[in-house]
Amino acid sequence: MTSGTSARRAAPAVVALTTGLLITGAAVATPAAATAPAVTCTSAKPALATKLKKDITAALATRKGTVAVGVWDRSTATTCTLRASTAYDSASVVKVTVLSALLYDAQAAHRSLTTREKTLATNMITKSDNASTSTLWKQLGLTKIKKFLAAASMTQTKPGANNYWGLTQITVTDEQKLLRLLTAHNAVLTDASRSYVTTLMGKVVADQRWGTPYGRPANVSWHVKNGWLQRATQGWRVHSVGTFKGGGHDYTITVLTHGNSTMSYGITTIQGVAKVVHRDLAAS
């Protein structure tokens, strides 16, 4: 995750991947067994809520692992959630938060991003470059990152310690809050800052456009950030967050997963959810 990782005492072994992080030897608490929660949906269109609940549930019926889902459509006041407050290691999904925090800090200083910062930000989001993320994370420091999280009311997000940004704890609730900030005028991020983030999310390299955009109608625009991370316990974490607009809808989707046997298994799970969400919204 960072170039100085090996020098830190008792730090887990880390191998940086192109877009995710492989971390072994780190203990992870296993949650106690409990009755599986159910998908809940509400909407100004009751039939849409019923359809989404049924179809998301069906999409996950045969999937292994622990999956959290958040769907919100501004146009129909539709919200669906599953395990909304369950915490997951963020992997590279946190990079959207890092960029947002950088822009928030620049706004406070009444300055634009430097050429260097723009290059780092572009590589971080479009290529999911880990070294660029580590540089910006260190530049900001936990104080500024936490200041942005407080302003965004992302109270469930816990930044990773010792520069392990990929171990930041995230939830569907907070990721959906962030996506809402990016898709409507608000007092936290300026319109220019919001546009900067989503523009980069709309330019991710071709092999990272999987996940929440899967199955979207051709007339629906997309902006996405994915992340994946393998650890010694709970298998692969595979996540996708995206914003979508078109066909009379303006919506966000977050799917967080862990306990996947492989990265591709997690991707398939996410895309099964995304496909039915896009389909049901398009038909409503």
C-alpha positions as a Markdown table, in Angstrom:
| # | Residue | x | y | z |
|---|---|---|---|---|
| 1 | Met | 0.0 | 0.0 | 0.0 |
| 2 | Thr | 2.9 | 2.3 | 0.7 |
| 3 | Ser | 6.6 | 2.2 | -0.1 |
| 4 | Gly | 7.5 | 2.3 | 3.6 |
| 5 | Thr | 5.3 | -0.6 | 4.6 |
| 6 | Ser | 8.1 | -3.1 | 5.3 |
| 7 | Ala | 9.9 | -0.7 | 7.6 |
| 8 | Arg | 7.0 | -0.6 | 10.1 |
| 9 | Arg | 7.2 | -3.0 | 12.9 |
| 10 | Ala | 4.5 | -5.6 | 13.0 |
| 11 | Ala | 3.0 | -4.5 | 9.7 |
| 12 | Pro | 1.3 | -7.2 | 7.7 |
| 13 | Ala | 2.9 | -8.3 | 4.4 |
| 14 | Val | 1.6 | -6.2 | 1.5 |
| 15 | Val | 1.6 | -6.8 | -2.2 |
| 16 | Ala | 0.3 | -4.0 | -4.3 |
| 17 | Leu | -1.9 | -4.9 | -7.2 |
| 18 | Thr | -2.9 | -2.7 | -10.1 |
| 19 | Thr | -6.2 | -1.7 | -8.6 |
| 20 | Gly | -6.5 | -3.6 | -5.3 |
| 21 | Leu | -4.4 | -4.7 | -2.5 |
| 22 | Leu | -3.4 | -8.2 | -1.3 |
| 23 | Ile | -2.8 | -8.2 | 2.4 |
| 24 | Thr | -2.0 | -11.3 | 4.4 |
| 25 | Gly | -1.2 | -12.1 | 7.9 |
| 26 | Ala | -3.6 | -9.5 | 9.4 |
| 27 | Ala | -6.2 | -10.7 | 11.8 |
| 28 | Val | -9.8 | -9.9 | 11.0 |
| 29 | Ala | -12.6 | -10.3 | 13.5 |
| 30 | Thr | -15.3 | -12.6 | 12.2 |
| 31 | Pro | -18.8 | -11.4 | 13.0 |
| 32 | Ala | -21.1 | -13.7 | 15.0 |
| 33 | Ala | -23.6 | -15.8 | 13.1 |
| 34 | Ala | -27.0 | -14.2 | 12.8 |
| 35 | Thr | -30.1 | -14.5 | 10.8 |
| 36 | Ala | -29.5 | -13.1 | 7.3 |
| 37 | Pro | -31.1 | -9.6 | 6.9 |
| 38 | Ala | -33.6 | -8.9 | 4.2 |
| 39 | Val | -33.6 | -6.4 | 1.4 |
| 40 | Thr | -35.8 | -3.4 | 2.2 |
| 41 | Cys | -37.1 | -1.0 | -0.4 |
| 42 | Thr | -39.3 | 2.1 | -0.3 |
| 43 | Ser | -40.5 | 4.3 | -3.2 |
| 44 | Ala | -42.9 | 6.9 | -4.3 |
| 45 | Lys | -43.9 | 4.1 | -6.7 |
| 46 | Pro | -44.8 | 1.2 | -4.4 |
| 47 | Ala | -44.8 | -1.3 | -7.2 |
| 48 | Leu | -41.2 | -0.4 | -8.1 |
| 49 | Ala | -40.2 | -1.0 | -4.5 |
| 50 | Thr | -41.9 | -4.4 | -4.4 |
| 51 | Lys | -40.2 | -5.3 | -7.7 |
| 52 | Leu | -36.7 | -4.2 | -6.7 |
| 53 | Lys | -37.0 | -6.0 | -3.3 |
| 54 | Lys | -38.0 | -9.2 | -5.1 |
| 55 | Asp | -35.4 | -9.1 | -7.8 |
| 56 | Ile | -32.4 | -8.0 | -5.7 |
| 57 | Thr | -33.3 | -10.8 | -3.2 |
| 58 | Ala | -33.5 | -13.3 | -6.1 |
| 59 | Ala | -30.2 | -12.1 | -7.5 |
| 60 | Leu | -28.5 | -12.9 | -4.2 |
| 61 | Ala | -30.3 | -16.1 | -3.4 |
| 62 | Thr | -27.6 | -18.5 | -4.5 |
| 63 | Arg | -24.6 | -16.2 | -4.0 |
| 64 | Lys | -22.1 | -17.0 | -1.2 |
| 65 | Gly | -20.3 | -14.3 | 0.8 |
| 66 | Thr | -21.6 | -11.3 | 2.7 |
| 67 | Val | -23.2 | -8.7 | 0.4 |
| 68 | Ala | -24.3 | -5.1 | 1.3 |
| 69 | Val | -26.5 | -3.2 | -1.2 |
| 70 | Gly | -27.6 | 0.4 | -1.5 |
| 71 | Val | -29.8 | 1.8 | -4.3 |
| 72 | Trp | -31.2 | 5.3 | -4.4 |
| 73 | Asp | -33.1 | 6.9 | -7.3 |
| 74 | Arg | -33.7 | 10.7 | -6.9 |
| 75 | Ser | -36.4 | 10.7 | -9.6 |
| 76 | Thr | -38.8 | 8.3 | -7.8 |
| 77 | Ala | -37.6 | 8.7 | -4.2 |
| 78 | Thr | -36.6 | 5.0 | -4.2 |
| 79 | Thr | -34.3 | 3.5 | -1.7 |
| 80 | Cys | -33.2 | -0.1 | -1.3 |
| 81 | Thr | -30.8 | -1.3 | 1.4 |
| 82 | Leu | -29.2 | -4.5 | 2.6 |
| 83 | Arg | -26.7 | -4.6 | 5.4 |
| 84 | Ala | -26.5 | -0.8 | 5.2 |
| 85 | Ser | -24.3 | -0.4 | 8.3 |
| 86 | Thr | -22.1 | -3.5 | 7.9 |
| 87 | Ala | -18.4 | -2.4 | 7.7 |
| 88 | Tyr | -16.1 | -3.6 | 4.9 |
| 89 | Asp | -12.4 | -3.0 | 4.2 |
| 90 | Ser | -12.6 | -0.3 | 1.5 |
| 91 | Ala | -10.0 | -1.5 | -0.9 |
| 92 | Ser | -9.8 | 1.0 | -3.8 |
| 93 | Val | -13.3 | 2.3 | -3.4 |
| 94 | Val | -11.9 | 4.7 | -0.8 |
| 95 | Lys | -10.1 | 6.6 | -3.6 |
| 96 | Val | -13.3 | 8.6 | -4.3 |
| 97 | Thr | -13.3 | 9.7 | -0.7 |
| 98 | Val | -9.6 | 10.6 | -1.0 |
| 99 | Leu | -10.2 | 12.8 | -4.0 |
| 100 | Ser | -13.3 | 14.4 | -2.4 |
| 101 | Ala | -11.3 | 15.2 | 0.7 |
| 102 | Leu | -8.5 | 16.7 | -1.4 |
| 103 | Leu | -11.0 | 19.0 | -3.2 |
| 104 | Tyr | -12.8 | 19.9 | 0.0 |
| 105 | Asp | -9.4 | 20.9 | 1.5 |
| 106 | Ala | -8.5 | 23.0 | -1.6 |
| 107 | Gln | -11.9 | 24.7 | -1.4 |
| 108 | Ala | -11.2 | 25.7 | 2.1 |
| 109 | Ala | -7.9 | 27.2 | 1.1 |
| 110 | His | -9.6 | 29.0 | -1.9 |
| 111 | Arg | -7.2 | 27.3 | -4.4 |
| 112 | Ser | -7.3 | 25.0 | -7.4 |
| 113 | Leu | -5.6 | 21.7 | -7.5 |
| 114 | Thr | -2.0 | 21.9 | -8.6 |
| 115 | Thr | -0.8 | 20.2 | -11.8 |
| 116 | Arg | 0.8 | 17.6 | -9.7 |
| 117 | Glu | -2.3 | 16.9 | -7.7 |
| 118 | Lys | -4.4 | 16.7 | -10.9 |
| 119 | Thr | -2.0 | 14.1 | -12.3 |
| 120 | Leu | -2.1 | 12.1 | -9.1 |
| 121 | Ala | -5.9 | 12.3 | -8.9 |
| 122 | Thr | -6.3 | 11.2 | -12.5 |
| 123 | Asn | -4.1 | 8.2 | -12.1 |
| 124 | Met | -5.8 | 7.3 | -8.8 |
| 125 | Ile | -9.3 | 7.3 | -10.2 |
| 126 | Thr | -9.0 | 6.3 | -13.8 |
| 127 | Lys | -6.3 | 3.7 | -13.4 |
| 128 | Ser | -6.8 | 3.0 | -9.6 |
| 129 | Asp | -3.1 | 3.7 | -9.1 |
| 130 | Asn | -2.1 | 2.8 | -5.5 |
| 131 | Ala | 1.1 | 4.9 | -5.4 |
| 132 | Ser | -0.8 | 8.0 | -6.3 |
| 133 | Thr | -3.3 | 7.3 | -3.6 |
| 134 | Ser | -0.7 | 6.8 | -1.0 |
| 135 | Thr | 0.9 | 10.1 | -1.9 |
| 136 | Leu | -2.4 | 12.0 | -1.6 |
| 137 | Trp | -3.4 | 10.2 | 1.5 |
| 138 | Lys | -0.1 | 11.2 | 3.2 |
| 139 | Gln | -0.4 | 14.7 | 1.9 |
| 140 | Leu | -3.9 | 15.1 | 3.4 |
| 141 | Gly | -3.2 | 13.3 | 6.7 |
| 142 | Leu | -5.9 | 11.8 | 8.9 |
| 143 | Thr | -7.0 | 15.2 | 10.3 |
| 144 | Lys | -8.0 | 16.6 | 6.9 |
| 145 | Ile | -9.6 | 13.3 | 5.8 |
| 146 | Lys | -11.6 | 13.1 | 9.0 |
| 147 | Lys | -12.6 | 16.8 | 8.5 |
| 148 | Phe | -14.1 | 15.9 | 5.1 |
| 149 | Leu | -15.9 | 12.8 | 6.5 |
| 150 | Ala | -17.5 | 15.0 | 9.2 |
| 151 | Ala | -18.6 | 17.6 | 6.7 |
| 152 | Ala | -20.1 | 14.9 | 4.6 |
| 153 | Ser | -21.8 | 13.2 | 7.6 |
| 154 | Met | -20.0 | 10.0 | 6.8 |
| 155 | Thr | -19.9 | 9.0 | 10.4 |
| 156 | Gln | -19.6 | 5.3 | 9.8 |
| 157 | Thr | -16.4 | 5.6 | 7.8 |
| 158 | Lys | -13.2 | 4.9 | 9.7 |
| 159 | Pro | -9.9 | 5.8 | 7.9 |
| 160 | Gly | -7.2 | 3.1 | 7.8 |
| 161 | Ala | -4.4 | 3.6 | 10.3 |
| 162 | Asn | -0.7 | 3.7 | 9.5 |
| 163 | Asn | -1.3 | 4.8 | 5.9 |
| 164 | Tyr | -3.3 | 1.6 | 5.2 |
| 165 | Trp | -5.9 | 3.5 | 3.3 |
| 166 | Gly | -7.2 | 0.2 | 1.7 |
| 167 | Leu | -8.3 | -0.9 | 5.2 |
| 168 | Thr | -10.5 | 2.1 | 5.7 |
| 169 | Gln | -13.8 | 0.8 | 7.1 |
| 170 | Ile | -16.8 | 1.8 | 4.8 |
| 171 | Thr | -20.5 | 1.1 | 4.8 |
| 172 | Val | -23.2 | 1.2 | 2.2 |
| 173 | Thr | -24.8 | 4.1 | 4.2 |
| 174 | Asp | -21.8 | 6.3 | 3.9 |
| 175 | Glu | -20.9 | 5.4 | 0.3 |
| 176 | Gln | -24.4 | 6.3 | -0.7 |
| 177 | Lys | -24.1 | 9.6 | 1.2 |
| 178 | Leu | -20.9 | 10.4 | -0.8 |
| 179 | Leu | -22.5 | 9.5 | -4.1 |
| 180 | Arg | -25.5 | 11.8 | -3.3 |
| 181 | Leu | -23.0 | 14.6 | -2.7 |
| 182 | Leu | -21.4 | 14.0 | -6.1 |
| 183 | Thr | -24.8 | 14.1 | -7.9 |
| 184 | Ala | -26.5 | 17.2 | -6.6 |
| 185 | His | -25.7 | 20.7 | -5.5 |
| 186 | Asn | -24.7 | 20.8 | -1.9 |
| 187 | Ala | -22.8 | 22.9 | 0.7 |
| 188 | Val | -19.9 | 20.4 | 1.1 |
| 189 | Leu | -18.5 | 20.1 | -2.5 |
| 190 | Thr | -18.8 | 22.8 | -5.0 |
| 191 | Asp | -20.4 | 22.1 | -8.4 |
| 192 | Ala | -16.9 | 22.3 | -9.9 |
| 193 | Ser | -15.5 | 19.8 | -7.4 |
| 194 | Arg | -18.4 | 17.4 | -8.0 |
| 195 | Ser | -18.0 | 17.6 | -11.7 |
| 196 | Tyr | -14.2 | 16.9 | -11.4 |
| 197 | Val | -14.8 | 13.7 | -9.4 |
| 198 | Thr | -17.5 | 12.3 | -11.6 |
| 199 | Thr | -15.7 | 13.2 | -14.8 |
| 200 | Leu | -12.8 | 11.1 | -13.7 |
| 201 | Met | -15.1 | 8.3 | -12.6 |
| 202 | Gly | -16.5 | 8.4 | -16.2 |
| 203 | Lys | -13.0 | 7.8 | -17.6 |
| 204 | Val | -11.9 | 4.7 | -15.8 |
| 205 | Val | -9.9 | 2.4 | -18.0 |
| 206 | Ala | -11.9 | -0.2 | -20.0 |
| 207 | Asp | -11.0 | -3.2 | -17.9 |
| 208 | Gln | -12.3 | -1.5 | -14.7 |
| 209 | Arg | -15.8 | -0.7 | -16.0 |
| 210 | Trp | -17.3 | -3.8 | -14.5 |
| 211 | Gly | -19.6 | -3.9 | -11.5 |
| 212 | Thr | -22.5 | -1.4 | -11.0 |
| 213 | Pro | -22.6 | -0.2 | -14.6 |
| 214 | Tyr | -23.4 | -3.8 | -15.8 |
| 215 | Gly | -26.7 | -4.1 | -17.6 |
| 216 | Arg | -27.4 | -0.3 | -17.8 |
| 217 | Pro | -29.5 | 0.9 | -20.7 |
| 218 | Ala | -27.6 | 2.5 | -23.5 |
| 219 | Asn | -29.2 | 5.9 | -22.8 |
| 220 | Val | -28.0 | 5.9 | -19.2 |
| 221 | Ser | -24.7 | 7.7 | -18.4 |
| 222 | Trp | -22.3 | 6.1 | -15.8 |
| 223 | His | -19.6 | 7.0 | -13.4 |
| 224 | Val | -17.9 | 4.1 | -11.5 |
| 225 | Lys | -15.2 | 3.2 | -9.0 |
| 226 | Asn | -14.3 | -0.3 | -8.1 |
| 227 | Gly | -12.0 | -2.0 | -5.7 |
| 228 | Trp | -10.8 | -5.4 | -4.7 |
| 229 | Leu | -8.6 | -6.8 | -2.0 |
| 230 | Gln | -7.7 | -10.3 | -0.8 |
| 231 | Arg | -6.8 | -11.0 | 2.8 |
| 232 | Ala | -6.1 | -14.1 | 4.8 |
| 233 | Thr | -9.6 | -14.2 | 6.2 |
| 234 | Gln | -13.0 | -13.4 | 4.6 |
| 235 | Gly | -11.5 | -14.1 | 1.2 |
| 236 | Trp | -11.8 | -11.4 | -1.5 |
| 237 | Arg | -13.4 | -8.1 | -0.9 |
| 238 | Val | -14.9 | -6.9 | -4.2 |
| 239 | His | -16.8 | -3.6 | -4.3 |
| 240 | Ser | -18.4 | -1.2 | -6.8 |
| 241 | Val | -20.0 | 2.2 | -6.5 |
| 242 | Gly | -21.6 | 4.1 | -9.3 |
| 243 | Thr | -23.8 | 7.0 | -10.3 |
| 244 | Phe | -26.2 | 6.8 | -13.3 |
| 245 | Lys | -28.5 | 9.2 | -15.1 |
| 246 | Gly | -30.9 | 8.8 | -18.0 |
| 247 | Gly | -34.2 | 7.4 | -19.1 |
| 248 | Gly | -36.0 | 9.6 | -16.6 |
| 249 | His | -33.9 | 8.4 | -13.6 |
| 250 | Asp | -31.0 | 9.7 | -11.6 |
| 251 | Tyr | -29.6 | 7.0 | -9.3 |
| 252 | Thr | -26.7 | 5.6 | -7.4 |
| 253 | Ile | -25.8 | 2.0 | -6.6 |
| 254 | Thr | -23.3 | 0.7 | -4.0 |
| 255 | Val | -22.5 | -3.0 | -3.7 |
| 256 | Leu | -19.9 | -4.1 | -1.1 |
| 257 | Thr | -18.9 | -7.8 | -0.8 |
| 258 | His | -16.5 | -10.0 | 1.1 |
| 259 | Gly | -16.2 | -13.7 | 1.6 |
| 260 | Asn | -15.7 | -14.3 | -2.1 |
| 261 | Ser | -13.6 | -17.3 | -3.3 |
| 262 | Thr | -12.2 | -15.3 | -6.2 |
| 263 | Met | -12.3 | -11.8 | -7.5 |
| 264 | Ser | -14.4 | -12.9 | -10.5 |
| 265 | Tyr | -17.0 | -14.5 | -8.2 |
| 266 | Gly | -17.4 | -11.1 | -6.4 |
| 267 | Ile | -17.8 | -9.3 | -9.7 |
| 268 | Thr | -20.5 | -11.7 | -10.8 |
| 269 | Thr | -22.4 | -11.2 | -7.6 |
| 270 | Ile | -22.2 | -7.4 | -8.0 |
| 271 | Gln | -23.3 | -7.5 | -11.6 |
| 272 | Gly | -26.2 | -9.7 | -10.8 |
| 273 | Val | -27.6 | -7.0 | -8.5 |
| 274 | Ala | -26.8 | -4.2 | -10.9 |
| 275 | Lys | -28.5 | -5.9 | -13.8 |
| 276 | Val | -31.9 | -6.1 | -12.1 |
| 277 | Val | -31.7 | -2.6 | -10.6 |
| 278 | His | -31.0 | -1.1 | -14.0 |
| 279 | Arg | -33.8 | -3.2 | -15.6 |
| 280 | Asp | -36.4 | -2.4 | -13.0 |
| 281 | Leu | -35.7 | 1.3 | -13.0 |
| 282 | Ala | -35.8 | 1.4 | -16.8 |
| 283 | Ala | -39.2 | -0.3 | -16.8 |
| 284 | Ser | -40.7 | 1.9 | -14.1 |
